[in-house]
Amino acid sequence: MEFRQLQYVIQIAKEKNFSRAAEKLHIAQPSLSQQLSKLEKEIGVLLFRRTTNSVELTHAGNVFVQKAQTIIDSIEQLKQELDDLAHMRKGKLVVGSLPMTGSHVLPLVLPVFGRRYPEIEIVLVEDSSSRLEQLTASGQTDLSLLSLPLTDPTLTWEPIIEEEICLAVPPTHALADRIDAIHISELQAEPFIVLKKGQGFRQIAFELCSKHGFEPRIVFESGNIETVQSLVAAGMGIAFVPKMVTRAKWSEFAPVYLPLAEPAPSRTLVIASKQGRYLSKAAEAFIATMKTTLEQHYN
């Protein structure tokens, strides 16, 4: 059994197609098929069921892919550790981020990090909270910028900043001129605009309402917090919004932002990684840079 054969099986399982897998692996399809047949003959079990339209993993194939991925991940971690020893600050770092958070945080952090560590390559991955947790747990991102709570128990995290949550209402709304803070219990009959499932802030919004004895009446859902705010400004409903993403009063389609009554709700931004996974010097430097940069900016 050869290391490259592990990579071949994983790629075939991912693509479920020999042609696409061969293309991604930059080898000829007949060579890929030959290597798989050779491997299956060596280990004495079939890893895939071949049909005219698809390639599906057998039970043995599922076990093989899981173990092979663990081996490849361990080898990559070993390479990274050795690279740290040899080059210290050189390397590559894959960072996951929520689009909502990343658009406001990363422009502050990345320029500072780039000046300090110009030889470290940063690869950004933007996705939903649930997807980023999966990518981080499987080792496909080194770090991910997320908000609590996390659902995957295999992740560990460090807090970055605590951010206030406010209420966004249309400029024509009856609450728009309120001077005192809004109690969430007052919002039970209001139409809510929320993020779609899989977004961490959606869960936060539901939990805030649940703590005050009601479930929000959803009229619109969006995958983008900017769209949520524009719909609020257009009079379609109200929304909870992290203070970080609020718009200036003179911006087009700006809602009115109101403080929520004490204890004021907030969300905790964290930098997450796989529990027990080796954190490179580059990852540690990125976490330290993010913490100091955001503390200076938001405090």
C-alpha positions as CSV (number, residue, x, y, z in Angstrom):
1,M,0.0,0.0,0.0
2,E,1.4,3.4,-1.0
3,F,0.7,6.9,0.3
4,R,-0.5,8.1,-3.1
5,Q,-3.1,5.3,-3.2
6,L,-4.6,6.7,-0.1
7,Q,-4.9,10.0,-1.8
8,Y,-6.4,8.4,-4.9
9,V,-9.2,6.6,-2.9
10,I,-10.1,9.8,-1.0
11,Q,-10.4,11.8,-4.2
12,I,-12.5,9.1,-6.0
13,A,-14.8,9.0,-2.9
14,K,-15.1,12.8,-3.0
15,E,-15.8,13.1,-6.7
16,K,-17.8,9.8,-7.1
17,N,-16.4,9.8,-10.6
18,F,-13.1,8.4,-12.0
19,S,-12.7,11.0,-14.7
20,R,-13.2,14.0,-12.4
21,A,-10.9,12.4,-9.7
22,A,-8.2,11.7,-12.3
23,E,-8.4,15.3,-13.5
24,K,-8.1,16.6,-10.0
25,L,-5.1,14.3,-9.3
26,H,-3.5,15.2,-12.6
27,I,-3.1,11.6,-13.7
28,A,-4.7,9.6,-16.6
29,Q,-7.9,7.8,-15.8
30,P,-6.6,4.4,-16.8
31,S,-3.7,4.8,-14.4
32,L,-6.1,5.7,-11.6
33,S,-8.3,2.7,-12.3
34,Q,-5.2,0.5,-12.4
35,Q,-3.9,1.8,-9.1
36,L,-7.3,1.2,-7.4
37,S,-7.5,-2.3,-8.8
38,K,-4.0,-3.0,-7.6
39,L,-4.8,-1.7,-4.1
40,E,-8.1,-3.7,-3.9
41,K,-6.3,-6.9,-4.9
42,E,-3.6,-6.2,-2.3
43,I,-6.0,-5.7,0.6
44,G,-8.6,-8.3,-0.5
45,V,-11.7,-6.2,-0.5
46,L,-13.7,-4.0,-2.9
47,L,-13.6,-0.3,-1.9
48,F,-16.1,0.9,-4.6
49,R,-19.2,-0.3,-6.3
50,R,-19.0,0.7,-10.0
51,T,-22.1,1.4,-12.0
52,T,-22.5,3.0,-15.4
53,N,-23.4,6.3,-13.9
54,S,-21.7,6.5,-10.5
55,V,-19.1,5.2,-8.1
56,E,-20.2,4.4,-4.6
57,L,-18.2,3.4,-1.5
58,T,-18.7,0.0,0.0
59,H,-18.7,-0.5,3.8
60,A,-15.1,-1.4,3.6
61,G,-14.5,1.7,1.4
62,N,-16.0,3.9,4.1
63,V,-13.7,2.5,6.7
64,F,-10.7,2.8,4.4
65,V,-11.5,6.5,3.6
66,Q,-11.9,7.5,7.3
67,K,-8.6,5.8,8.2
68,A,-6.8,7.2,5.1
69,Q,-7.9,10.7,5.9
70,T,-6.6,10.4,9.5
71,I,-3.2,9.2,8.1
72,I,-3.0,12.0,5.6
73,D,-4.0,14.6,8.2
74,S,-1.3,13.3,10.5
75,I,1.3,13.4,7.8
76,E,0.3,17.0,7.0
77,Q,0.6,18.0,10.6
78,L,4.0,16.4,10.8
79,K,5.1,18.3,7.7
80,Q,3.9,21.5,9.3
81,E,5.6,20.9,12.6
82,L,8.9,20.1,10.8
83,D,8.5,23.2,8.6
84,D,8.1,25.3,11.7
85,L,11.3,23.9,13.1
86,A,13.1,24.6,9.9
87,H,11.7,28.0,8.8
88,M,9.9,29.3,11.9
89,R,7.5,31.9,10.4
90,K,7.2,30.5,6.9
91,G,4.2,28.5,5.9
92,K,0.5,28.6,4.9
93,L,-2.5,29.1,7.0
94,V,-6.1,28.3,6.1
95,V,-8.5,30.5,7.9
96,G,-12.3,30.1,7.9
97,S,-14.7,33.0,8.5
98,L,-18.3,33.9,8.5
99,P,-19.0,36.4,5.7
100,M,-20.8,38.7,8.2
101,T,-17.9,38.7,10.6
102,G,-15.1,38.4,8.2
103,S,-16.0,41.5,6.2
104,H,-15.6,43.6,9.3
105,V,-12.8,41.8,11.2
106,L,-10.4,40.6,8.5
107,P,-9.7,44.0,6.9
108,L,-8.4,45.1,10.3
109,V,-6.4,42.0,11.0
110,L,-4.9,40.8,7.7
111,P,-2.9,44.0,6.9
112,V,-1.3,43.9,10.3
113,F,-0.5,40.2,10.1
114,G,0.8,40.7,6.5
115,R,3.3,43.4,7.6
116,R,4.5,41.3,10.5
117,Y,4.7,37.9,8.7
118,P,5.1,38.6,5.0
119,E,6.2,35.1,4.2
120,I,3.1,33.4,5.6
121,E,0.4,32.7,3.0
122,I,-3.2,33.2,4.2
123,V,-6.0,31.2,2.4
124,L,-9.5,32.4,3.3
125,V,-12.6,30.2,3.4
126,E,-16.0,31.8,3.8
127,D,-19.0,29.7,4.7
128,S,-21.9,29.3,7.2
129,S,-21.3,28.5,10.8
130,S,-22.3,24.8,10.5
131,R,-20.1,24.3,7.5
132,L,-17.1,26.0,9.0
133,E,-17.4,23.8,12.1
134,Q,-17.3,20.8,9.9
135,L,-14.3,22.1,7.9
136,T,-12.4,22.9,11.1
137,A,-13.2,19.6,12.8
138,S,-12.0,17.7,9.7
139,G,-8.8,19.7,9.5
140,Q,-9.6,21.5,6.3
141,T,-9.2,24.8,8.0
142,D,-6.5,25.5,10.6
143,L,-8.6,28.2,12.3
144,S,-12.1,29.5,12.0
145,L,-13.6,32.8,13.2
146,L,-17.0,31.9,14.7
147,S,-19.4,33.0,17.4
148,L,-20.6,31.0,20.4
149,P,-22.3,28.6,20.9
150,L,-20.4,26.0,18.9
151,T,-22.1,22.7,18.3
152,D,-19.2,20.4,17.5
153,P,-17.7,19.0,20.7
154,T,-14.3,18.2,19.0
155,L,-13.5,21.9,18.6
156,T,-11.6,24.1,21.0
157,W,-11.7,27.9,21.0
158,E,-10.3,31.1,22.4
159,P,-12.5,34.2,22.9
160,I,-11.6,37.2,20.7
161,I,-14.1,39.9,21.6
162,E,-17.5,40.3,23.2
163,E,-19.9,42.3,20.9
164,E,-23.1,44.0,21.8
165,I,-26.4,43.1,20.0
166,C,-28.8,45.8,19.1
167,L,-32.3,46.0,17.6
168,A,-32.8,47.3,14.0
169,V,-36.2,48.7,13.2
170,P,-37.5,50.7,10.1
171,P,-37.3,54.5,10.3
172,T,-41.1,54.6,10.2
173,H,-41.6,52.1,13.0
174,A,-43.4,53.2,16.2
175,L,-40.3,52.3,18.3
176,A,-37.9,54.3,16.1
177,D,-38.1,57.4,18.3
178,R,-37.8,55.5,21.6
179,I,-35.1,57.0,23.9
180,D,-35.1,54.3,26.5
181,A,-33.8,50.7,25.9
182,I,-36.1,48.2,24.4
183,H,-37.2,45.1,26.3
184,I,-37.2,42.0,24.1
185,S,-40.5,40.9,25.6
186,E,-42.1,44.0,23.9
187,L,-41.3,42.4,20.5
188,Q,-43.5,39.3,20.7
189,A,-46.0,40.5,18.0
190,E,-43.4,42.0,15.7
191,P,-42.4,40.5,12.3
192,F,-38.8,39.4,12.3
193,I,-36.2,39.1,9.5
194,V,-33.5,36.6,10.3
195,L,-30.5,34.8,8.7
196,K,-31.1,31.4,7.1
197,K,-30.5,28.1,8.9
198,G,-26.8,27.2,9.4
199,Q,-25.9,30.7,10.4
200,G,-24.8,31.1,14.0
201,F,-26.4,34.4,14.5
202,R,-29.8,33.0,13.6
203,Q,-29.6,30.7,16.6
204,I,-28.6,33.6,18.8
205,A,-31.8,35.5,17.7
206,F,-34.0,32.6,18.4
207,E,-32.4,32.1,21.9
208,L,-32.9,35.8,22.8
209,C,-36.6,35.5,22.0
210,S,-36.9,32.1,23.7
211,K,-35.5,33.5,27.0
212,H,-38.4,36.0,27.0
213,G,-41.1,33.4,26.4
214,F,-41.8,33.5,22.7
215,E,-40.7,32.4,19.3
216,P,-40.0,35.1,16.6
217,R,-42.6,35.4,13.9
218,I,-40.4,35.1,10.8
219,V,-41.5,37.0,7.6
220,F,-38.2,36.9,5.7
221,E,-34.9,34.9,5.8
222,S,-31.7,35.8,4.1
223,G,-28.2,34.4,3.9
224,N,-26.7,37.9,4.1
225,I,-26.9,40.3,7.1
226,E,-26.7,43.3,4.7
227,T,-29.9,42.1,3.0
228,V,-31.5,41.7,6.4
229,Q,-30.7,45.3,7.2
230,S,-31.9,46.6,3.9
231,L,-35.2,44.8,4.3
232,V,-35.6,46.2,7.8
233,A,-34.9,49.7,6.5
234,A,-37.5,49.2,3.8
235,G,-40.1,48.5,6.5
236,M,-40.5,44.7,6.1
237,G,-39.8,43.8,9.7
238,I,-37.3,44.1,12.6
239,A,-34.1,42.2,13.3
240,F,-31.4,41.7,15.9
241,V,-28.0,42.9,14.6
242,P,-24.5,42.7,15.9
243,K,-23.2,46.2,16.6
244,M,-20.1,45.5,14.4
245,V,-22.2,45.5,11.2
246,T,-24.5,48.5,11.8
247,R,-24.7,51.1,9.1
248,A,-24.1,54.8,9.4
249,K,-27.3,56.9,9.7
250,W,-26.7,58.6,6.3
251,S,-26.2,55.3,4.5
252,E,-28.8,54.3,1.9
253,F,-31.3,51.8,3.4
254,A,-30.1,52.3,7.0
255,P,-32.4,51.1,9.7
256,V,-32.7,52.8,13.1
257,Y,-30.7,51.0,15.7
258,L,-31.9,50.8,19.3
259,P,-30.2,49.5,22.5
260,L,-31.7,46.5,24.2
261,A,-32.5,46.6,27.9
262,E,-30.1,45.3,30.6
263,P,-28.7,42.7,30.8
264,A,-27.8,43.8,27.3
265,P,-27.4,40.8,25.0
266,S,-24.1,40.2,23.3
267,R,-22.3,37.5,21.2
268,T,-18.8,36.1,21.8
269,L,-16.5,35.9,18.8
270,V,-14.0,33.1,19.1
271,I,-11.2,31.6,17.0
272,A,-11.8,27.8,16.9
273,S,-9.5,24.9,16.0
274,K,-9.7,21.1,16.1
275,Q,-9.1,19.8,19.7
276,G,-5.8,18.1,19.9
277,R,-4.6,19.3,16.5
278,Y,-1.1,20.8,16.4
279,L,-1.3,24.6,16.0
280,S,1.6,25.9,13.9
281,K,3.6,29.0,14.8
282,A,1.8,30.8,12.0
283,A,-1.6,29.9,13.6
284,E,-0.4,31.1,17.1
285,A,0.9,34.3,15.6
286,F,-2.4,34.9,13.8
287,I,-4.5,34.4,17.0
288,A,-2.2,36.8,18.9
289,T,-2.4,39.4,16.1
290,M,-6.2,39.1,15.9
291,K,-6.6,39.6,19.7
292,T,-4.3,42.6,20.0
293,T,-5.7,44.3,16.8
294,L,-9.3,43.9,17.7
295,E,-8.7,45.0,21.3
296,Q,-7.1,48.2,20.1
297,H,-9.8,48.8,17.5
298,Y,-12.9,48.1,19.6
299,N,-11.8,49.2,23.1
